[in-house]
Amino acid sequence: MNSLNPPATHIHLLFQSLGGSVGDGICLYNFFQALTIDLTLYNVGAVQSIATIAYLGAKKRKTSAYAVFGLHRTHSSPQFATASRLQAATELMTIDDKRTEAILRKHLRLTDKHWSQLNLIELALTGEEAVSVGLADEVAEFSPPKGAKIYAL
């Protein structure tokens, strides 16, 4: 190991995402959970959809006062679908909803009103609301330690 570049012991990661596929988000959640070094994720704008599940994988989670979180149930476009494809998509969406709901219930203290909103269309949370339900640990702006190297990925 080069003494000029000691191994990292804590990563401060600015996190911004509108989401993606359920499998990718759960993979990232599991990866963040398994990290053997400290990881602090910062929502500095918007963390939405499956990215919110990935965000929950970090042991330390901070959110900007101006950030938002968005959650919704799994969805799929029925365009060009056959009856059998619709049935298969419904089964997969049901499985994905069960996986993401299990993670949400493990980490969050959502009210019945929150669950109703999530089931109807979408649940949006401000930074303050995210802290109140356990999604984020605190409202804090992105603040890596002074002198830390900054990388853009």
PyMOL commands that set and color helices and strands:
alter all, ss='L'
color gray80, all
select helices_A, chain A and resi 22-34+50-55+83-107+112-120+127-133
alter helices_A, ss='H'
color red, helices_A
select strands_A, chain A and resi 10-17+38-48+60-63+68-71+123-126+138-139
alter strands_A, ss='S'
color yellow, strands_A
deselect
rebuild
show_as cartoon
